Amino acid sequence: MPRKVSVAAWGAALFISWNAILLLYLMSRPKGPDATDLTQHVIRLAEEAETELGKQKELLQQIHHYSGLLKNRPALPNAARGPEPPQKPANVSIPSPTPPASDPQSVVIPVVVIACDRPSVRKCLDSLLKYRPSAEQFPIIVSQDCGHAETSRVIDSYGDAISHINQPDLSEVHAPPEHRKFQGYYKISRHYRWALNQVFRVLGYKVAIIVEDDLEVAPDFYEYFQATYPLLRKDSTLWCVSAWNDNGKENLVDVNGNSILHRSDFFPGLGWLLLRELWEELEPKWPASFWDDWVRRPEQRLDRACVRPELPRTRTFGRKGVSQGQFFDQHLRFIKLNQDPVAFTKADLSYLLKENYDPWFTGQVYDAPKARAEEVMHGQVPGGRTVRVEYTTRDTFKAMARAFGVMDDLKSGVARVAYKGVVTFTHRGRRVFLAPPKDWAGYDPSWS
């Protein structure tokens, strides 16, 4: 604090001194055209000096802000300190906030809330704080774009319970003429890039959970991510863990199967965990807009999968947004949020590792009796808890998906929740595998 005060005092003294010198000069300046040119030159210098002082003041404010974030972070033993992250403020020592991955119980996992102009972010933050088991292990960082004053006041009302950072660039984003109506998506992509750089490169975290400001979370939200984090460290064929099930409506899930987790080739988002290594891979080529669809492209996914739950651990309440409520009234508002906590950290989740999961999954799907969609929907398939319904073309998949009430859209050829082309859901208590033939050759990006 004394250092900050002395620097601010120095800046103020310099500003006052400069203006005093300038005033004395102007009062005693000679007359004539040359003097006028000289006076104008001095005035320009004064304006440049004031601009520079403004920049220094802004820099001091940023240093003060990040000093506050660092002050609130948990102290770690020297053994847990890693290499210094890039872009750290000069003369500030930042210990690595994440202890060794061998102890998932002690890993510090920040929750990054992406916010803009929704005062209803309060519902999201109340939910996160209600179930948070430890402020030290799960610090909450709200990154706000848009500069919306009312939303900012709501965020600040939580005081030291959370950290509040503001995206500094609020300018319009250049977009092609045909994308001018999608300006919001361009700003979201820019905000994500800035926020994730702050978390991973400035603050030095090694893992993070990303949550949008219109999500509420389940009671075991933190338990779920704490338990699945080691899977990302161990299995290079996984690149995210998501709390979301795109087909998480009550009639499409096993309501008694809240401990069931799946692998999925589709990136779900909506409450997801990633490692810093993934961000370092994606950031240099981060897109100008539509970041979530971009992430789902084959060149980004690289045949990697995500872990996702049978029963969602997040639910959206945000009908209003840049998507204009797309899917909300017909689908999203019916998502079932798990309310019965599962002790995932005490469970053996090694079945989700690729070498264990793939043989089991393939057997479950292709050993299940095959039936036509009409037979399943009318209850004409006798016995058994599982059934397979096959599709061979894009159009037959979409027709069957609509008939069962599951989401039928595809991104880069991958259906929502699909793994190895198989969409898994329940129908009247029976597990249904909407699957391609066993000799399936892989996703076709033209299926979109």
Buried (B, 14 or more C-beta within 10 A) or exposed (E): EEEEEEBBEEBEEEBEEBEEEBEEEEEEEEEEEEEEEBBEEBEEEBEEBEEEBEEBEEEBEEBEBBBEBBEBBBEBEEEBBBEEBEEBBEEEEBBBBBBEBEEBEBBBBBBBBBBBBBBBBBBBBEBBBEBBEEBEBBBBBBBBBBEBEEBBEBBEEBEEBBBBBBBEEEEEBEBEEEBEEBBBBBBBBBBBBBBBBBBBBBBBBBBBBBBBBBBBBBBBBBBBBBBBBBBBBEBEBBBBBBBBBBBBBEBBBBBEEBBEBBBBBBBBBBBBBBBBBBBEEBBEEBBBBBBBBBBBBEEBBEEBBBBBBBBBBBBBBBBEBEEEEEEBEEBBBBBBBBEEBBEBBEEEBEEBBBEEBBEEBEEBBBEBEEBEBEBBBEEEBEEEEBBBBBBEEBEEBBEBBEBBBBBBEBBBBBBBBBBBBBBBBBBEEBBBBBBBEEEEEEBBEEBE
